[in-house]
Amino acid sequence: MSRLSSLFARLMQSIFVVQLTLLEMRERFIQWLCAMALTILPGSAFAAGGDLADMFDAAAEGAKRGQTSTLTMAQFGGVLIFIAALFAFKKVNTNPQVTLGRCIGGLIIGALLVVVPELLSRSQKQMGMSATTIS
């Protein structure tokens, strides 16, 4: 019995060592990836021969593109929510979790998300700001 327990102990020890080695290799790989990202990113930011202000300009342009993309996704999500609310009206009496209030709420939220770009452009015009295209 003692031989079996000693074999089992050695087996568990070797499994433990393998697990620690794999964990250490993973940590080293993550450190290597982070180091590579740090060496590549500043070089790509200054590739055009710019300075710190050019980096901020690039970040601002990215934020503008992200804003228009987000508005487009919100508008598409509004269409999906509106259509789903229309289909949910069919289940109002058969499913206790689908209530009339939730269906109407879905219609209202979907409709509001669909018209967000139009609301933003009209509010910009009323405030006297330059009207920008949002989609």
N, C-alpha and C positions, 0 to 999 in steps of 0.2 A: 504494500500500500504506500509505503514511503517513496518508492521509485516512481509510482504514478503521480503522486503529489509533487515530487521534485520536477518531473517532466512537464507537468502542467504549469508549475511556477516559472520554469525556463521559457515555456511557450508564451506565457502572458508577458514576461519580461521582454521577449523579442518583439511581440506585437506592440508593446508600449514604446519601445525604442523606434520602431518603424513609424508609428503615429507621430512621435515627436519630430522625427526627421522630416516627415511630410509637412508638418506644420511649419517648421523652420524654413523649408524650401518655399512654401507658399508665401511666407512673410518676406523672404528675400526677393521673390519675384514681384511682389507688390511694391517693395521699395525700388526695385529696378524700373518698374513701369512709371512710378512717380518721378523718378530722376529723369527718365527719358521725356516725360511730358514737360518737365520744367526746362529741359534743354531745348526742346522743339518749339514750345509756345512763344517765348520771347523772340526767338529768331523769326518766326512767322509774323509776329506783330510789327517788327521793325524791318521786314523784308522790303518794303517800298522806300526805305530810307527816311522814314518819318521819325517823330519824336513822341514824347508822352502825350502831347495834345492830339496827335493823329490816332493814338490808341483810344483816347476818350471819344474822338469823333467816330471811330469804327464801332465802339460800344453803343453810342447813341443811334447810329444807323441800324445796328442789330436790334435795339429796343424798338425802333419804329416798325421794322419788319415784323418783329414779334407781336406788336400791338395789333397790326392789321391781320396777322394770321389768327390771333386769339379772337378777334371780332368775327372773322369768317367762320371759325369753328363754333363760336357761340351761336351764330345765326343758323348754322346747319343743325346744331343741337336743338335749337328752338323748333325747327321744322320737325325733327324727329319726336320731340316731346309733344308737339301739337298733334301729330298723326297718332301717336300712341294713346293720347287722351281721347281722341275720337274713337279708336278701337276699344278703349276701356269702357265706354258708355254701354257697350253690348253686354258687359259682364256685371253691371251694377246690381242686378237682383239675384244673380246666381252665385256670386262670390262675396262673402261677407267682408273681405278686406278691401274690396273696391267700392268706394262710396261715391255718391254724387258730388260731394264737396271736393274730393280728391280729383275727380275728373274735371270739374270746373277749374280747380286750381292748376291742373296741368295745362288746360287750354290757355289760361291767362299767362302762365309763366312762358309757355311756348310762344305765344303771340308777342310777348314783350321781348323775348330774345330775338325773334325774327326782325323786329323793327328797331333794334338798338342802333345800327349804323345810320338809319334815317333820323332818329332822334338826336344823335350826336352831331350830324351835319346841320340840322336845323337849329340846334342850340348854338352852334358856332356862328351861324349866320346872324342870329338874333343878338348875340353878344358883340358883334362887330369884328369877330376874329376872321382871319382868312379861312375860307372854307376849303378843307382838304378832303380829298377822296379817301374813303376809308375802306374800300374793298377793291 
